[in-house]
Amino acid sequence: ILLDPMDVWRLERNLGQSFEQLLAGAIDLHVEDGLILPNLKMAPSATGPKCSFLNEEGRCSIHGFRPGICRLFPLGRIYEENGFKYFIQVHECKKQERGKVKIKKWLGIADQKRYEDFVWRWHTFLKNCEEGMKELDEQNAKVLTVVVLRNFYQMPYQAEEEAQFYPEFEERLERLNAMFGF
């Protein structure tokens, strides 16, 4: 489960752990589309790998601040040219009696528009990085991925609330977009 900068910020804030402490326990680094990005660590179990945040009863122990992809499930996103749309993964949802729920309520995000803008901007940035890396030699591609990891994950955010997270993220995003020429 790939983690975006807001996911890691929420984990740090709610668990009282730094990025380095999370790396020592709950998250791993994996290469995704050429970039080194954090993912939730999967713990071995008799039935196969499971999220390290599932408790003994198989319930999420971080439900209130779970990552965005977990909030979304069983919905998915289809990214298009200028945004994305939601869809329900009907074969992933075992519940037969499905009622209508507004996406804002489903996600449990205070400011859905701002969150969706964040998701779109992060997605676009990662796609730009992926495309930009095709033009780079191996050494410069490594530099790009380390700069992304350092600026969006390792460098702590000062925000105490979600509304404060966005401007800080946007400042970092604009700085790296300018640095990389996106």
ChimeraX attribute file (.defattr): number of C-alpha atoms within 10 A of each C-alpha:
attribute: neighborCount
match mode: 1-to-1
recipient: residues
	/A:1	15
	/A:2	17
	/A:3	19
	/A:4	20
	/A:5	22
	/A:6	21
	/A:7	19
	/A:8	26
	/A:9	26
	/A:10	20
	/A:11	20
	/A:12	18
	/A:13	16
	/A:14	12
	/A:15	12
	/A:16	11
	/A:17	13
	/A:18	18
	/A:19	19
	/A:20	12
	/A:21	12
	/A:22	19
	/A:23	16
	/A:24	10
	/A:25	11
	/A:26	17
	/A:27	22
	/A:28	18
	/A:29	16
	/A:30	14
	/A:31	11
	/A:32	13
	/A:33	13
	/A:34	17
	/A:35	20
	/A:36	17
	/A:37	21
	/A:38	24
	/A:39	20
	/A:40	22
	/A:41	20
	/A:42	17
	/A:43	13
	/A:44	11
	/A:45	9
	/A:46	6
	/A:47	6
	/A:48	8
	/A:49	11
	/A:50	15
	/A:51	18
	/A:52	16
	/A:53	18
	/A:54	15
	/A:55	11
	/A:56	8
	/A:57	7
	/A:58	10
	/A:59	11
	/A:60	15
	/A:61	14
	/A:62	15
	/A:63	12
	/A:64	11
	/A:65	18
	/A:66	16
	/A:67	22
	/A:68	19
	/A:69	17
	/A:70	14
	/A:71	16
	/A:72	17
	/A:73	15
	/A:74	15
	/A:75	18
	/A:76	14
	/A:77	15
	/A:78	9
	/A:79	13
	/A:80	8
	/A:81	6
	/A:82	7
	/A:83	15
	/A:84	14
	/A:85	9
	/A:86	12
	/A:87	12
	/A:88	13
	/A:89	12
	/A:90	12
	/A:91	8
	/A:92	10
	/A:93	12
	/A:94	9
	/A:95	9
	/A:96	7
	/A:97	6
	/A:98	9
	/A:99	7
	/A:100	7
	/A:101	8
	/A:102	8
	/A:103	13
	/A:104	13
	/A:105	10
	/A:106	13
	/A:107	17
	/A:108	14
	/A:109	16
	/A:110	12
	/A:111	11
	/A:112	14
	/A:113	11
	/A:114	13
	/A:115	19
	/A:116	14
	/A:117	13
	/A:118	18
	/A:119	18
	/A:120	16
	/A:121	15
	/A:122	17
	/A:123	15
	/A:124	17
	/A:125	17
	/A:126	17
	/A:127	13
	/A:128	15
	/A:129	21
	/A:130	17
	/A:131	13
	/A:132	15
	/A:133	19
	/A:134	11
	/A:135	10
	/A:136	13
	/A:137	9
	/A:138	11
	/A:139	8
	/A:140	12
	/A:141	19
	/A:142	16
	/A:143	12
	/A:144	22
	/A:145	19
	/A:146	15
	/A:147	14
	/A:148	20
	/A:149	18
	/A:150	12
	/A:151	18
	/A:152	21
	/A:153	22
	/A:154	16
	/A:155	11
	/A:156	14
	/A:157	19
	/A:158	10
	/A:159	15
	/A:160	11
	/A:161	10
	/A:162	15
	/A:163	13
	/A:164	12
	/A:165	17
	/A:166	17
	/A:167	12
	/A:168	14
	/A:169	19
	/A:170	14
	/A:171	11
	/A:172	15
	/A:173	18
	/A:174	13
	/A:175	13
	/A:176	18
	/A:177	14
	/A:178	10
	/A:179	10
	/A:180	12
	/A:181	9
	/A:182	12
